Amino acid sequence: MRAGWFEKTGPAQDVIVVGEMNRPEPAAGEVLVRLHASGINPSDYKRRANIKMKPEFPRVVPHSDGAGVVAALGAGVTAYKVGDRVWVHSAQWARPMGTAAEYVSLPQAQVRRLPDNVSFEEGACLGIPAMTAYHAVHIAGSLKGKTVYVPGATGRVGAYAVQFAKWRGARVIASTGGGEASAKIIRDLGADLVLDRKSADLAQQILQATDQRGVDHIVEVDLPGSMGFDESILAERGAIVSFGAASAPTVAVSQTGRRARNMSLHFIFVYMLDELTFDATCNGVIAAAQEGALKHRIGGVFPLEKLADAHHHAETTSGTGHIVVTM
Ligand SMILES: NC(=O)c1ccc[n+]([C@@H]2O[C@H](COP(=O)([O-])OP(=O)(O)OC[C@H]3O[C@@H](n4cnc5c(N)ncnc54)[C@H](OP(=O)(O)O)[C@@H]3O)[C@@H](O)[C@H]2O)c1
């Protein structure tokens, strides 16, 4: 099969190779998928680019997310038949063989049905981005009638968070550092109010928009950089859900002086959800997609042969949508 891989870490153009390798065979309990699309996430290019660490395996076929059709079934798998349209998640988590290849063989729990109204390219965005957003929106209970704040709403995760929160009946306030063009994109995703994240009086604007109550739930892309701000806009009993920590490895939480005395703080690492949460998350993502509640922001499609270009593009752009590789 054709596949892309790296055997050392470094810049995409220096370390990514595309060539022939043996097609995997499905072990018992596994599903072999003929992939048509593979999604790139920050974790994929950060691991490949991190020259302080060796690759986790002698050869890594990168990427966790993908979509395609079932090509063969391992012993004991009865939930699928050859030809079924599916999406997959966590393919390269703690495994050498990800989705930047024509085939991947995965435990059946990592393989899910792809709704008919979702293309393979769109299905390759459902793993890390949609699952993280779904869990971040649902982790603190019902959102009906509540207000959710989503900074970074042009992001892969943020854009889905806006849509899941609206789907669940919340009012969504979002922000972007990308100006009016980005604000329009976020309004088109369904956000009720989009503010400038660089505005000096952003907190006052959010408090004004909530009659001084504050927001009930924050889907936070940069907790260390935003904790103080988030504390200043959170309503009593509000929840902050952190899925990213780009600016610093630690965060300072106020013991006194924040608005929400009964604040809860949640941390998400999507690869390591428990089995029930994985199931609920995947089923919820599928239900929202089937109902037509999700727009998928694809920012670029590259053929597998151009995998290095695809990585370079993904890591040098932000907020422009998903970068998908096709095969
Ligand atoms: N914990 C997990 O399981 C998990 C899962 C997925 C991703 N992540 C991590 O989450 C981060 C985002 O991933 P992604 O795929 O959504 O990235 P992305 O598509 O590049 O989006 C990041 C967005 O964040 C916004 N942004 C940048 N700096 C910000 C700041 N200081 N405050 C608020 N917003 C800011 C930008 O939007 P504007 O410029 O429009 O404001 C940008 O669109 C990455 O670090 C990734 O590794 C973690």
The ligand as a Gaussian input file, in Angstrom:
#p B3LYP/6-31G(d) Opt

LIG

0 1
 N       -6.656000      18.110000      25.023000
 C       -6.978000      17.510000      23.896000
 O       -7.415000      16.368000      23.870000
 C       -6.811000      18.290000      22.624000
 C       -7.539000      17.924000      21.488000
 C       -7.408000      18.708000      20.338000
 C       -6.544000      19.799000      20.317000
 N       -5.824000      20.085000      21.441000
 C       -4.930000      21.261000      21.451000
 O       -5.757000      22.411000      21.368000
 C       -5.099000      23.428000      20.633000
 C       -6.003000      23.906000      19.504000
 O       -6.184000      22.865000      18.557000
 P       -6.975000      23.145000      17.196000
 O       -6.779000      21.942000      16.353000
 O       -8.359000      23.609000      17.461000
 O       -6.088000      24.346000      16.628000
 P       -6.403000      25.456000      15.532000
 O       -7.360000      24.933000      14.533000
 O       -5.084000      25.948000      15.074000
 O       -7.156000      26.588000      16.352000
 C       -6.594000      27.310000      17.378000
 C       -7.437000      28.598000      17.515000
 O       -7.121000      29.215000      18.741000
 C       -7.250000      30.610000      18.605000
 N       -6.233000      31.157000      19.492000
 C       -4.921000      31.193000      19.324000
 N       -4.348000      31.714000      20.426000
 C       -5.339000      31.979000      21.303000
 C       -5.414000      32.528000      22.597000
 N       -4.306000      32.911000      23.231000
 N       -6.609000      32.658000      23.189000
 C       -7.724000      32.295000      22.565000
 N       -7.714000      31.757000      21.329000
 C       -6.546000      31.615000      20.710000
 C       -7.135000      30.977000      17.150000
 O       -8.338000      31.645000      16.817000
 P       -8.450000      33.196000      16.527000
 O       -7.124000      33.685000      16.016000
 O       -9.564000      33.312000      15.546000
 O       -8.801000      33.820000      17.841000
 C       -7.134000      29.607000      16.433000
 O       -8.156000      29.522000      15.498000
 C       -3.771000      22.839000      20.184000
 O       -2.774000      23.252000      21.086000
 C       -3.985000      21.352000      20.277000
 O       -2.782000      20.644000      20.504000
 C       -5.938000      19.374000      22.575000

